[in-house]
């Protein structure tokens, strides 16, 4: 009986030693190692450094329009150019007509469900606004209003074309 217990203990020891060696082989020769070795944030670890403002130089782009005053923004396109107006009409039909309507009166398919209705784009209130104010409202939405921000959907050039088309509505 003692001999059987002794042999069983030897067998268990050999199996445990084999398992230990297998784990060590796994740790030494596998690229990803064990979970305990993966990088993680630890207490008292130094935080990632944050870049200071102005460290990365840039010029122009979307941000310059977003932070500028509306009065300081002007169109890079010829606003009353017939080709620009025609391109703006195409963009209007694609992105704006659902709310503002095909007749520009705010009674589009989606716009009818809004209260108040979207503005009439032929009105003096819209036509007297500066190009920059219209650009910012189309691009970044209207605070407290239903105008969605279209800067990520509509390209900058297309937004200026829509403004050209909207401004042409007052000339008719």
ChimeraX attribute file (.defattr): number of C-alpha atoms within 10 A of each C-alpha:
attribute: neighborCount
match mode: 1-to-1
recipient: residues
	/A:1	6
	/A:2	7
	/A:3	8
	/A:4	9
	/A:5	10
	/A:6	11
	/A:7	12
	/A:8	12
	/A:9	12
	/A:10	12
	/A:11	12
	/A:12	12
	/A:13	12
	/A:14	12
	/A:15	12
	/A:16	12
	/A:17	12
	/A:18	12
	/A:19	12
	/A:20	12
	/A:21	12
	/A:22	12
	/A:23	12
	/A:24	11
	/A:25	11
	/A:26	14
	/A:27	14
	/A:28	12
	/A:29	9
	/A:30	9
	/A:31	8
	/A:32	11
	/A:33	12
	/A:34	12
	/A:35	7
	/A:36	7
	/A:37	9
	/A:38	8
	/A:39	7
	/A:40	8
	/A:41	8
	/A:42	7
	/A:43	6
	/A:44	6
	/A:45	8
	/A:46	8
	/A:47	7
	/A:48	6
	/A:49	6
	/A:50	6
	/A:51	8
	/A:52	7
	/A:53	7
	/A:54	7
	/A:55	7
	/A:56	7
	/A:57	6
	/A:58	9
	/A:59	7
	/A:60	7
	/A:61	9
	/A:62	11
	/A:63	10
	/A:64	12
	/A:65	17
	/A:66	15
	/A:67	9
	/A:68	12
	/A:69	12
	/A:70	18
	/A:71	11
	/A:72	11
	/A:73	18
	/A:74	15
	/A:75	15
	/A:76	8
	/A:77	12
	/A:78	13
	/A:79	22
	/A:80	14
	/A:81	13
	/A:82	13
	/A:83	13
	/A:84	20
	/A:85	23
	/A:86	15
	/A:87	16
	/A:88	24
	/A:89	21
	/A:90	15
	/A:91	18
	/A:92	23
	/A:93	14
	/A:94	10
	/A:95	14
	/A:96	20
	/A:97	21
	/A:98	17
	/A:99	23
	/A:100	24
	/A:101	21
	/A:102	15
	/A:103	12
	/A:104	20
	/A:105	18
	/A:106	23
	/A:107	21
	/A:108	19
	/A:109	13
	/A:110	15
	/A:111	21
	/A:112	16
	/A:113	12
	/A:114	12
	/A:115	8
	/A:116	11
	/A:117	17
	/A:118	22
	/A:119	17
	/A:120	17
	/A:121	19
	/A:122	18
	/A:123	13
	/A:124	10
	/A:125	10
	/A:126	16
	/A:127	18
	/A:128	10
	/A:129	13
	/A:130	16
	/A:131	22
	/A:132	20
	/A:133	17
	/A:134	22
	/A:135	23
	/A:136	22
	/A:137	19
	/A:138	21
	/A:139	23
	/A:140	15
	/A:141	17
	/A:142	14
	/A:143	10
	/A:144	6
	/A:145	10
	/A:146	15
	/A:147	17
	/A:148	13
	/A:149	16
	/A:150	17
	/A:151	18
	/A:152	9
	/A:153	10
	/A:154	14
	/A:155	12
	/A:156	15
	/A:157	13
	/A:158	17
	/A:159	23
	/A:160	26
	/A:161	28
	/A:162	27
	/A:163	24
	/A:164	26
	/A:165	24
	/A:166	23
	/A:167	23
	/A:168	19
	/A:169	15
	/A:170	14
	/A:171	9
	/A:172	6
